[in-house]
């Protein structure tokens, strides 16, 4: 659980220092970039990258989401990853949404679902990430009622396939 504790600590830093970005409803890339800065401080021995993809070389392809034989079908751009560049050491993958665009309730609970939670499971299963986290950035009323005592409700570790919740926990 050390990984979750460190991601949670980074999220607390973000909520303490970058509240303004939430109050003006900054875009997801701006939010995840700032969060990645705090995650990098928690994992100094790793590389932390946003929307990481290596064009033309060892692209991150999720077979579960391939729709055709086109080279970019199934191509994935994780919001934030913690890894060792140039190796297969994929430690943490993170997807984020704000509380307005959160898709938690629209998961189709099937192998055809392409929601972020199902995508995170695919990162774990297909690309070997050891930890996968879904973060919801609070906007509007969620932000107004935000409490550090309840911060964990905004961070979910994906440990089983949302499309098959009886899957064996990893």
C-alpha positions as CSV (number, residue, x, y, z in Angstrom):
1,X,0.0,0.0,0.0
2,X,3.0,2.3,0.0
3,X,2.3,3.3,-3.7
4,X,-1.3,4.3,-2.8
5,X,-0.1,6.3,0.3
6,X,2.4,8.2,-1.8
7,X,-0.1,9.0,-4.6
8,X,-2.5,10.1,-1.9
9,X,0.1,12.3,-0.3
10,X,0.9,13.8,-3.8
11,X,-2.9,14.4,-4.3
12,X,-3.1,16.2,-0.9
13,X,-0.2,18.4,-2.0
14,X,-2.0,19.2,-5.2
15,X,-5.3,20.0,-3.3
16,X,-3.4,22.3,-0.9
17,X,-1.3,24.2,-3.4
18,X,-3.3,24.2,-6.7
19,X,-6.8,24.8,-5.5
20,X,-7.0,27.7,-7.8
21,X,-6.8,25.5,-10.9
22,X,-9.9,23.6,-9.7
23,X,-11.8,26.8,-8.9
24,X,-11.3,28.0,-12.5
25,X,-12.0,24.5,-13.9
26,X,-8.6,24.2,-15.6
27,X,-8.4,21.5,-18.2
28,X,-7.4,17.9,-17.4
29,X,-3.9,18.2,-18.8
30,X,-3.1,21.2,-16.6
31,X,-4.4,19.4,-13.6
32,X,-2.6,16.1,-14.2
33,X,0.7,18.0,-15.0
34,X,0.6,19.7,-11.6
35,X,-0.3,16.4,-9.9
36,X,2.6,14.7,-11.7
37,X,5.0,17.2,-10.2
38,X,4.0,16.1,-6.7
39,X,4.0,12.4,-7.7
40,X,7.6,12.9,-8.9
41,X,8.6,14.2,-5.5
42,X,7.1,11.0,-3.9
43,X,8.9,8.7,-6.4
44,X,12.4,10.3,-6.9
45,X,13.9,7.0,-8.3
46,X,11.4,6.8,-11.1
47,X,10.5,8.8,-14.2
48,X,7.1,10.5,-14.1
49,X,5.5,11.4,-17.5
50,X,2.2,12.8,-18.6
51,X,0.3,11.5,-21.7
52,X,3.3,9.3,-22.5
53,X,3.6,7.7,-25.9
54,X,6.7,6.8,-28.0
55,X,5.7,7.5,-31.6
56,X,6.7,4.7,-33.9
57,X,8.6,2.7,-31.3
58,X,7.1,0.3,-28.7
59,X,3.8,2.2,-28.7
60,X,1.5,1.6,-25.8
61,X,-1.2,-0.5,-27.5
62,X,-4.1,-2.0,-25.5
63,X,-5.3,-5.1,-27.3
64,X,-8.6,-4.9,-25.5
65,X,-9.4,-1.6,-27.3
66,X,-8.1,-2.5,-30.8
67,X,-10.9,-2.0,-33.3
68,X,-9.0,-2.6,-36.5
69,X,-5.6,-3.5,-37.9
70,X,-4.7,0.1,-38.2
71,X,-1.3,0.9,-36.5
72,X,-2.9,3.4,-34.2
73,X,-5.9,1.3,-33.2
74,X,-5.8,0.7,-29.4
75,X,-3.1,3.3,-28.9
76,X,-3.2,4.6,-25.4
77,X,-2.0,7.8,-23.8
78,X,-2.0,7.4,-20.0
79,X,-2.6,10.7,-18.1
80,X,0.4,10.1,-15.8
81,X,2.8,7.2,-15.5
82,X,5.5,6.3,-13.0
83,X,8.1,4.1,-14.7
84,X,11.7,3.6,-15.7
85,X,12.0,4.9,-19.3
86,X,13.4,2.5,-21.8
87,X,12.5,-0.6,-19.7
88,X,9.4,-2.7,-19.0
89,X,9.3,-1.5,-15.4
90,X,5.8,0.0,-15.5
91,X,5.1,0.9,-11.9
92,X,2.0,3.2,-11.7
93,X,-0.5,4.4,-14.3
94,X,-3.1,7.1,-13.5
95,X,-6.2,8.3,-15.3
96,X,-8.0,11.4,-14.1
97,X,-11.3,13.2,-14.7
98,X,-13.0,16.1,-13.1
99,X,-16.2,15.6,-11.1
100,X,-18.2,16.9,-14.0
101,X,-16.8,14.5,-16.6
102,X,-16.3,11.5,-14.3
103,X,-17.6,8.4,-16.0
104,X,-17.8,6.1,-13.0
105,X,-21.5,5.5,-13.4
106,X,-21.3,4.7,-17.2
107,X,-19.1,1.7,-17.0
108,X,-20.7,-0.9,-19.3
109,X,-19.4,-3.7,-17.1
110,X,-18.4,-5.6,-20.3
111,X,-15.3,-6.4,-22.3
112,X,-16.5,-3.7,-24.8
113,X,-16.4,-1.0,-22.2
114,X,-13.7,1.7,-22.9
115,X,-14.2,3.8,-19.7
116,X,-11.1,5.0,-17.9
117,X,-11.5,2.3,-15.1
118,X,-11.5,-0.5,-17.7
119,X,-8.6,1.2,-19.5
120,X,-6.7,1.2,-16.2
121,X,-7.3,-2.5,-15.8
122,X,-6.1,-3.1,-19.3
123,X,-2.9,-1.2,-18.5
124,X,-2.3,-3.5,-15.6
125,X,-3.2,-6.8,-17.4
126,X,-1.6,-6.1,-20.8
127,X,1.3,-3.7,-20.0
128,X,2.3,-4.9,-16.6
129,X,1.6,-1.8,-14.5
130,X,1.8,-2.8,-10.9
131,X,-0.6,-0.1,-9.7
132,X,-3.4,1.7,-11.4
133,X,-5.3,4.7,-10.0
134,X,-8.3,6.7,-11.0
135,X,-8.5,10.2,-9.6
136,X,-11.4,12.6,-9.7
137,X,-10.6,16.3,-9.4
138,X,-13.5,18.1,-7.5
139,X,-15.2,20.9,-9.4
140,X,-18.2,23.1,-8.5
141,X,-20.2,21.8,-5.5
142,X,-17.7,18.9,-5.0
143,X,-14.9,21.5,-4.6
144,X,-17.0,23.6,-2.3
145,X,-17.7,20.7,0.0
146,X,-14.2,19.1,-0.3
147,X,-12.7,18.0,2.9
148,X,-9.2,16.5,3.4
149,X,-10.8,14.0,5.8
150,X,-12.6,12.6,2.8
151,X,-9.9,12.9,0.2
152,X,-9.7,9.1,-0.3
153,X,-13.1,9.1,-2.0
154,X,-11.4,10.9,-4.9
155,X,-8.7,8.3,-5.4
156,X,-9.6,4.7,-6.5
157,X,-7.0,1.9,-6.9
158,X,-8.1,-0.4,-9.7
159,X,-7.3,-4.0,-8.5
160,X,-9.9,-5.9,-10.5
161,X,-11.5,-5.7,-13.9
162,X,-14.6,-3.4,-13.7
163,X,-16.1,-5.4,-16.5
164,X,-15.7,-8.6,-14.4
165,X,-15.7,-7.6,-10.7
166,X,-15.3,-11.2,-9.6
167,X,-11.8,-11.3,-11.1
168,X,-9.0,-12.4,-8.8
169,X,-7.4,-9.5,-7.1
170,X,-3.8,-8.8,-8.1
